[in-house]
Amino acid sequence: EAMFSYALSEPDAGSDAAGMKTRAVRDGDFWVLNGVKRWITNAGVSEYYTVMAVTDPDKRSRGISAFVVEKSDEGVSFGAPEKKLGIKGSPTREV
Ligand SMILES: Cc1cc2nc3c(=O)[nH]c(=O)nc-3n(C[C@H](O)[C@H](O)[C@H](O)COP(=O)(O)OP(=O)(O)OC[C@H]3O[C@@H](n4cnc5c(N)ncnc54)[C@H](O)[C@@H]3O)c2cc1C
C-alpha cells in the first residue's frame, strides 16, 4: 500500500556507484546516515527508501550496505522536482 524508492545515485556517483560519499555510522541502537542522493524516482511520493551507504570504507564496493529509510525519519528532506525532457509520469528529486 506504500511505495519504495531506490536511492543509489549521488551527485558524483552515477555509473561509478562505488564512489558514493553517503556514510552510515552506528550510534548505539541506531544508524546515522549522512549524504545526498540524486535523481531518485518518486522521491517525496514514496513512503520508504532503500538507501545505499558506505559502512566500511576500507572494503570499497563491498563495504556498502542497504538501509530502509522512512520518509518521516528525522533529517530526511527532498529537493525540488527535476525539470526533465521526458519520463514525466513520475517525479525525480534529490533525497
Ligand atoms: C529520470 C531518471 C531517474 C532516475 N532514477 C533513479 C533512482 O530512482 N535511483 C537512483 O539511485 N538513481 C536514479 N537515476 C540515476 C541513474 O541511475 C544515473 O543517472 C546513472 O547511474 C548514470 O549516472 P550519471 O547520470 O552520473 O552518468 P555518468 O556516470 O556520469 O555517465 C555518463 C556517461 O558516461 C558513460 N560512462 C560512465 N562511466 C564510464 C566508463 N567507466 N567507461 C565508459 N563509459 C562510461 C555512461 O555510460 C554515460 O553514457 C535516475 C536518472 C534519471 C535520468
The ligand as an ORCA input file, in Angstrom:
! r2SCAN-3c Opt
* xyz 0 1
  C      14.866     10.004    -14.973
  C      15.910      9.392    -14.074
  C      15.513      8.640    -12.978
  C      16.475      8.073    -12.127
  N      16.049      7.363    -11.020
  C      16.976      6.890    -10.160
  C      16.546      6.213     -8.956
  O      15.359      6.015     -8.700
  N      17.502      5.816     -8.089
  C      18.834      6.009     -8.319
  O      19.641      5.602     -7.474
  N      19.268      6.626     -9.452
  C      18.361      7.068    -10.363
  N      18.789      7.712    -11.509
  C      20.216      7.925    -11.735
  C      20.794      6.978    -12.769
  O      20.868      5.682    -12.248
  C      22.155      7.570    -13.172
  O      21.882      8.692    -13.976
  C      23.003      6.561    -13.885
  O      23.552      5.645    -12.947
  C      24.153      7.238    -14.673
  O      24.872      8.058    -13.826
  P      25.223      9.555    -14.276
  O      23.969     10.235    -14.707
  O      26.032     10.180    -13.173
  O      26.111      9.417    -15.566
  P      27.664      9.116    -15.645
  O      28.005      8.005    -14.706
  O      28.391     10.411    -15.487
  O      27.783      8.598    -17.123
  C      27.708      9.488    -18.245
  C      28.024      8.719    -19.493
  O      29.360      8.171    -19.413
  C      29.338      6.757    -19.580
  N      30.331      6.144    -18.689
  C      30.381      6.272    -17.338
  N      31.428      5.593    -16.841
  C      32.042      5.006    -17.899
  C      33.183      4.169    -18.032
  N      33.908      3.787    -16.982
  N      33.529      3.752    -19.269
  C      32.802      4.129    -20.362
  N      31.706      4.926    -20.294
  C      31.330      5.355    -19.082
  C      27.917      6.308    -19.244
  O      27.550      5.124    -19.928
  C      27.101      7.504    -19.734
  O      26.844      7.412    -21.115
  C      17.857      8.262    -12.393
  C      18.248      9.004    -13.516
  C      17.302      9.559    -14.341
  C      17.757     10.359    -15.544
*
